[in-house]
Amino acid sequence: MIDKNTIKLIIAENQRIISKIKLFEREYSFEDGLNYVLIGLRRAGKSYLLYQRMQQLMKNGHSNEEFLYFNFEDDRLIGMQVSDLNTILMSYQEMFDHSPFIFLDEIQVIDGWEKFARRLADQGYRVYITGSNAKMLSSEIATTLGGRFLTKKVFPLSFREMLRANDIDVDDKNYEYKYATSINKLLEEYFYYGGLPEIGNVQDKRSWLNGLYSKIFFGDLISRYSIRNDKAIKFIVQKLAESVKQPVSFSRIVKLVSSIGTKISTDTVIDYLGYMNESWLLIPISNHASKFVEKASNKKYYFIDNGILNLFLTDPSTSLLENIVAVNLYKQYGDDVTFYNDKIEVDFYMPNLKTAVQVSYSIKDEETREREVRALEKISSVVEVDNRYIVTMYDEEVIETKTCRINVVPLWKWLLKHD
């Protein structure tokens, strides 16, 4: 059992630092009267959003004494059990007479936390919870929480947020000209090192990203899921990174792992890919043209952040471009994002939007241009398409063919338009 004095010390420490943290407001909003679960990759900014919410409440007249904030990855809380959670609330009540706003950060480390969260909601507390494990959205937990919490997925910074964090006003109608040099510099950084909020303050970005990936790999994968074959799962991550633009089947992964002398079953591969998804490392995207069974077994896998993907690549540009577009689309449209691969190959297709997107670093080469345009022309013969795009690194134009209109958009404009 965690000592009450330690709990009270942590509560007081956290209250003192709330107003001192300097924030730029991220593009996430919270409604009064609702409880929230925030989920996402480690270091994607979930704790940041809790502080953002606390500062918003302070602007609305609440004092920091009304906040009960607890980060369960605090080393002083090692060994805490679900039976200790009520002690946190009791300790606060011994310190203050307020009915607190409750912020429980990285609570997934406490098995059984969801029943405590439901009780708090039933008792009328406003509760904000974060976690780095997509299992927090499992049907079991959803049933326990009983619709009392609204779930928000927290992604790394969008490019728009990154510009705002660097004092570039994208609402200024002349921003494209006033900030051209800064935008290009930040786009290169965002492209190669990703959008995790802390990366902008780090000098040795690659080392920092390596350290973060090690925590995800050993903490969120190996340790959390008690994986014994760490060699196999490490190899799978590497191969998924190298083939990020191509569909990969379960059987293909089994063969690749076997090629390094390690035996693995198809069921284990399925489990490992599930764990990577649950840890917010990967985004799986299905083939719209596949039959139901094949949709599950032959997907493209993208990495949630370009900086992490770039750790595994030697010639990264084309893979990073498609990856950043994939994440950008997934943030907006979720599972409506698919690809099309059946005689015709199109990188992304959103059926509800009737939109097809190709990704090409440049279309200045005539053969490349013809290939990308031809695919976008042909896809309308098999699915409904009203909007066609080619996202490039720098090229910009409108292509008019006999059958369709295609907008060629440079990455930075695509990211700002579709954030």
Protein Blocks (a to p, Z undefined) as FASTA:
>chain_A
ZZfklmmmmmmmmmmmmmmpccdddfbdcdehiacdddddehilpmmmmmmmmmmmmmno
pafklpccddfkbfklgoiafklmmmmmmmmmmmpmcdcddddehkllpghklmmmmmmm
mnopacddddfbfklmgmklmmmnnopaccdddddddfklmmmmnopafkbmklmmmmmm
mmmmmmmmmmmnojafklmmpmblmlmmmmmmmmmmmmmmmmmnopablmlmmmmmmmmm
mmmmbccdfklmmmmmmmnopacdfklmmmmmmmmmmnomaccdddfkbcfklmmmoccd
ddfbfklmmmmpcblmlmmmmmmmmmmmmmmnmmmpccddehiacfbacfklopacdddf
bfkbmklmmmmmmmmmmmmmmbccfbdcdddfkbccddddfkbccddddfklmmmmmZZ
